[in-house]
Every structure is written in structure tokens, then in C-alpha cells.
Amino acid sequence: MHQKRNLPFKIENIDSLGQGVSKATDKITFIPKTLPGEIGVARILAQKKSVQFAEVIQISQPAAERITPDCIHFNDCPSCHFLHTSYEMELKFKLLNLERLFSKIEHPSINVIGAVRRNQYRNRLQLHFDTKNKKLGMLDAKNQQIAPIPQCLIPVDSVKKELNRLYQDNNWLKMIPKDSPSQGHLEIYERDGKINISVNRPYADGGFTQVFHEMNLVLQDLIKNELNSEQNTELIDLFAGDGNLSNNLNYSKRLCVDYYTKQVSPPFFSVDLYGENGIKMVREALSNQKNFPQILILDPPRSGLKNFQDWLNTLQPQKVAYVSCDPHTLVRDLLPLDSYLIKGIHLVDLFPSTFHFETVVFLERK
Ligand SMILES: C[S@@+](CC[C@H](N)C(=O)[O-])C[C@H]1O[C@@H](n2cnc3c(N)ncnc32)[C@H](O)[C@@H]1O
């Protein structure tokens, strides 16, 4: 069995997963919930050939930027990454990581749009359960442990109330169907002012929605300000969900494409955009139009859109808004940028307290 070993660390920087990076030993070590300059002792949790993963045991030299987290679960919960420092520092780490990823591409300076608040924003919360061990909470992928979070600070009030109710007297156990496997997941979500709970259903049961209402409005406005100048525009919205990013725009024609859309009538259209016939099917859907749309909006899941260049070559839009929740796949997809110029990059923080954020890149055909 793997022996847990202690090692000294000194944090040099924060990586894109919000972890401190130490090079104090022969292997690079990733240690969550640390800050640059911090020195201490960590315990190794897992090792690979040239890197290892560890957790803090003791910090002998804390950074000046360290603060006491507001959330009592922060040390044990894997879902928030930055509550041990201020929100300004969190945004700084996010920006540094985005700048590092974009260093390969010529681009204008990145505009940062911070969240209107750091807590009480999530309108849906996904929790893992284990009925054998009577545990409900956030799953740590590194050790498969579930951290209970009855006092979690990030959900909106209505979701939080439901969270409290579920934890009270293990009420959540009553929600798990008898034929469910002992381990699974449960989602609390607010839709149209009503609280719902789904068990072992795909996440975002009932269709995808952005988790932070006010910041979603900011995201919509950003796209509107950039793309809404022409009234008679034809546009295509890929990975459109319920059309969230294009509903407020002026257009003469619109096609919204999403595999899991709940909307069944035009302009909504269900296509597997990752399927080998994705481009062909969208082309066919556009075939009754004289021109292909001048505007392309896309907002894929974290895996991005590997054949983005083929989409650009096929549709040849004048303007593009690529909205991404994973900057690694975004940068991969943007290269090479032969026929397009980056007109703007915006870091929009829809997921404060965590390492996640949205990046919006506006492209214009040369
Ligand atoms: C990040 S969400 C964006 C949704 C929407 N733009 C919004 O702002 O609410 C990604 C969307 O991709 C859709 N999706 C996932 N896999 C897909 C696939 N293979 N083909 C088409 N759409 C897919 C999901 O249903 C989801 O609506």
C-alpha cells in the first residue's frame, strides 16, 4: 500500500486549477489552498512519474494575502479554491493563468469582469451521495471522499434552504429511490422561482442554464454590445441551450443548435455537434438561406470544439463570439488563427470562489 509521506514545500505560483505549485523537492508538487511564497509541510496523496499531489499539514510562513475563509467547510471541500485569500487576489490568479495560456497568440489586453458577489450565487448545486456510509456532499476526485457541506455559502438562498432541509435528520436519504445504486448524485436547482431536486439524472436536468443569474445578464450584455450593431443580421448560435446568448440580439434569421435542447421548433435544432455529421447537418439546415450567417456564437462544454477551424472554413462568419468555460481547450481551438483577428478577450467571472471562469473571445474576419 502507498505510504503517506511528508515533504517540505515552497509555493512559487498558482496553476490553472487553483493549486499552489512547489518545486522544493525533486518532483513538482501541487498543493491546493496555498499561496505564492508560502512555506510549510505537506502530505503526499498521490504520485506520478514527475509530479505529485499533496495536502497542507502545516504552514510555517503564511503569505500576507492569506485570510481566514468565511466558509467552515473550505479546508475539507474540494469545490472552492480561493477562499483563503481576497477576491481581488482570486481574480489576479485567474487573469495570470489566462494570460499565460494566451501568450502563444497575438491578442489585445484581457478585460476582467469580476463577479457582483462572491457567495450566494449558484442557482443549482450538484452533490454526491453514498447511502451505505450516509454521506452527502462534494466528491473529491483525488481520494474519492465525500465532504459534507451543510453550511455551503455559494448557493442562492432558496437552494441553500433546500440544502439545509436535506441535511436535517438525513432527509436526503428519503429522496434516493430504492433501486438506486448506493452511490450517485443529486441536484438541487431553482427554475422559474421553484426548487426542484433530481436524482441520478444528467446534470442540469431540465436543460442547461447558467448558474449565476446576474453575471449571466452581464455576459448577455457583453455579447449584445459587441454583436448587435447590425439590425439585419443572420446568426447561428452553436451549443445554444435555450438560446440564452442570442435571445436578446437583433437578427433577421437565427438558428440555435444544441443536442439536448428542450425546444423542438425552429429556430431550435437538435444536432450532435461533436458527431461526424455535425457540420453537414447544420449546412443542410442553412441550405434555404442565400448566405451563411454573418455572426457565429458558440458556447461549448469544457471539451471545446476541436474542429472549430472546419466550422470557420465552412461558415466563414464575419464576426464570432466564442464563449468558453475552459481556457485550455479555447486556446487549442483558436489556433491557427489564419483568417481571423482577435478583437477582444474578456474574463467574465461566473464562478467566484472557484478556479473556473468564462472567457469570451470576439473574432473578426480579416
Ligand atoms: C456551456 S452550455 C451553453 C448553453 C447556452 N449557450 C447558455 O448560455 O445557456 C453548453 C451546451 O452544449 C450542449 N451540448 C453538449 N454536448 C453537445 C453536443 N454533442 N452537441 C450539441 N450540443 C451539445 C449542452 O446541452 C449545453 O446546452
Ligand as a Chemical Component Dictionary entry (heavy atoms), coordinates in Angstrom:
data_LIG
# 
_chem_comp.id                   LIG 
_chem_comp.type                 NON-POLYMER 
_chem_comp.pdbx_formal_charge   0 
_chem_comp.three_letter_code    LIG 
# 
loop_
_chem_comp_atom.comp_id 
_chem_comp_atom.atom_id 
_chem_comp_atom.alt_atom_id 
_chem_comp_atom.type_symbol 
_chem_comp_atom.charge 
_chem_comp_atom.model_Cartn_x 
_chem_comp_atom.model_Cartn_y 
_chem_comp_atom.model_Cartn_z 
_chem_comp_atom.pdbx_ordinal 
LIG C1  C1  C 0  -21.959 25.704 -21.632 1  
LIG S1  S1  S 1  -23.552 25.197 -22.151 2  
LIG C2  C2  C 0  -24.076 26.629 -23.027 3  
LIG C3  C3  C 0  -25.557 26.795 -23.224 4  
LIG C4  C4  C 0  -26.044 28.177 -23.643 5  
LIG N1  N1  N 0  -25.187 28.809 -24.618 6  
LIG C5  C5  C 0  -26.262 29.089 -22.457 7  
LIG O1  O1  O 0  -25.593 30.130 -22.380 8  
LIG O2  O2  O -1 -27.110 28.774 -21.612 9  
LIG C6  C6  C 0  -23.149 24.014 -23.349 10 
LIG C7  C7  C 0  -24.294 23.458 -24.141 11 
LIG O3  O3  O 0  -23.775 22.455 -25.018 12 
LIG C8  C8  C 0  -24.771 21.482 -25.212 13 
LIG N2  N2  N 0  -24.118 20.269 -25.722 14 
LIG C9  C9  C 0  -23.368 19.379 -25.042 15 
LIG N3  N3  N 0  -22.930 18.404 -25.857 16 
LIG C10 C10 C 0  -23.410 18.695 -27.093 17 
LIG C11 C11 C 0  -23.309 18.052 -28.362 18 
LIG N4  N4  N 0  -22.636 16.918 -28.504 19 
LIG N5  N5  N 0  -23.910 18.625 -29.420 20 
LIG C12 C12 C 0  -24.619 19.768 -29.274 21 
LIG N6  N6  N 0  -24.766 20.416 -28.090 22 
LIG C13 C13 C 0  -24.179 19.884 -27.013 23 
LIG C14 C14 C 0  -25.423 21.346 -23.829 24 
LIG O4  O4  O 0  -26.742 20.830 -23.948 25 
LIG C15 C15 C 0  -25.397 22.780 -23.312 26 
LIG O5  O5  O 0  -26.623 23.426 -23.574 27 
# 
loop_
_chem_comp_bond.comp_id 
_chem_comp_bond.atom_id_1 
_chem_comp_bond.atom_id_2 
_chem_comp_bond.value_order 
_chem_comp_bond.pdbx_ordinal 
LIG C1  S1  SING 1  
LIG S1  C2  SING 2  
LIG S1  C6  SING 3  
LIG C2  C3  SING 4  
LIG C3  C4  SING 5  
LIG C4  N1  SING 6  
LIG C4  C5  SING 7  
LIG C5  O1  DOUB 8  
LIG C5  O2  SING 9  
LIG C6  C7  SING 10 
LIG C7  O3  SING 11 
LIG C7  C15 SING 12 
LIG O3  C8  SING 13 
LIG C8  N2  SING 14 
LIG C8  C14 SING 15 
LIG N2  C9  SING 16 
LIG N2  C13 SING 17 
LIG C9  N3  DOUB 18 
LIG N3  C10 SING 19 
LIG C10 C11 SING 20 
LIG C10 C13 DOUB 21 
LIG C11 N4  SING 22 
LIG C11 N5  DOUB 23 
LIG N5  C12 SING 24 
LIG C12 N6  DOUB 25 
LIG N6  C13 SING 26 
LIG C14 O4  SING 27 
LIG C14 C15 SING 28 
LIG C15 O5  SING 29 
# 
